[in-house]
Amino acid sequence: MQTPAKTMIACTAVSLLAVTTYSVAMGSNGWLWFTWVVLGLTTVGVIVTSEA
């Protein structure tokens, strides 16, 4: 796996932690979860294209 893919994985993991913490502290926010899903799908795309 190349460096950009590792960076995307780290950013996705950190943002999941941040969104989860925010949801526990302040209540769920649909836009935050939607944004995290888009980031997760983008990360999967980067991983798939870097391995090809």
N, C-alpha and C positions, 0 to 999 in steps of 0.2 A: 504494500500500500504506500502511496506517495504522500508527501508532506501535506498538500492541500486537503486530502481526504482525512488525514489525522486531525488537522485543524478544524475541519467541519464537524467531525465527531465530538471533539472537545467542546466546541461552541454549542452544539445541540444538547450535550449532556448538561452543561452549565445552565443553559436556558431552561431545560426541563426542571432542574432544581429550583431555579428562580421562580418559574411559573407555579410550581407546586407550593413553594413557600408562600407566595403571594396569595394563592387560592386558600390556603389554610388560615392565613392571618386576616385577609380582607374579604374573602368570599370569592366564589368562582367568577371569572370574567371570560366570556365566550371568545372575545377577540384575541386575548392572550393565547388561549388554547388553539384557536384557528391558526394564528401566526406560528405557533410551535409545530403544528402539524405540517404547515408549508415548509418550515425549516427542516423538519425531519425528512420529508419527501425529497427536498433538494439535496440533503446529505446522502440519501440513498442513491440518488442520481449521480452524484459526484463519485461515490464509491464504485458504482457499476461501470461508469465510463472510464475510471482510472485503472480498473482491472482488465478492461477489454484490450 
